[in-house]
């Protein structure tokens, strides 16, 4: 009797899972490496960059002469429907577990960000750490033939990583973008530029950083402001300073040692100060080009101005560029509740400051 029940249950399980998406291996599905979302007349136009190992004309998975990618796109009222149309065009299921990048066109609003990204959040395959960036035309960016690498999505993700490490922009992932409608969001802005030679290949760079408040794009940050924010948030690894030396302007590499916010309360007033420590790597060229005291003074003044500029922008735009709301909620939760989490009220109670210290590491 037990054996009969075993075979009966096994048969039912096989019948129920037959044809299921979960029974198909990743190698038998279209592997999505990058996704572009643009506005269209009927809603959204979705562009997918598909990686196909078997599309190369060689026995290896990577064709050294050509990137093993192709583009498919479709338009629909919602992103989810457009993704389904792409599946229908391909004739196979999509696999988004390897997706590295989502690029939003300039006309895509984030005022309903949770609805926009719901397809990806609901999917158990989706990688929540996938990078999110913006571009003038997402479809054109993903369709461009790039010179930086064999697989375009890897090149684009690598370009963003380098700019983040150099403190030129700040990183945004899918989970942050999903909550954009109720928060402040910083997103790298990508731009295409033509190759300097006669080839058809193009290059991509991070043009600047877009700021969204409650899903609306309010401004774009320049490199200097991003330098200051990276120092305050402790997200960049290093940056390059142009300073006046004994024989003219020279480049100096600075590395972030640590950044720590300190929040104190005096009655109904708050003071949030950021202690930023930056070090310069000592070498013979620094000793030849700069007087030590002058080098430290110039570096500190330059970095202090960048941090002050970033903090002033919080007041000017009412944008929570530094995560102040989370800092207050963690340290003084009752005060945060009394203000209803309203950032304008919290900001009006808070004095922001930064103290930059520069050292030369021997």
NORKA-V257064 format. One record per helix or strand of 2 or more residues. SS is the DSSP state (hx for helix, st for strand). FROM is the first residue (numbers start at 1). TO is the last residue. If there is no record, write none. Layout:
BEGIN
SS/FROM/TO
SS/FROM/TO
END
This chain:
BEGIN
hx/2/17
hx/21/23
hx/26/28
st/30/40
st/43/51
hx/53/55
st/69/76
hx/79/90
st/94/95
st/101/105
hx/113/116
hx/118/122
st/131/135
hx/138/143
hx/152/165
hx/174/178
hx/180/182
st/184/194
st/202/213
st/216/221
hx/223/233
st/238/245
st/248/266
st/269/281
hx/284/289
hx/292/317
hx/324/331
hx/333/338
hx/343/348
st/350/361
END
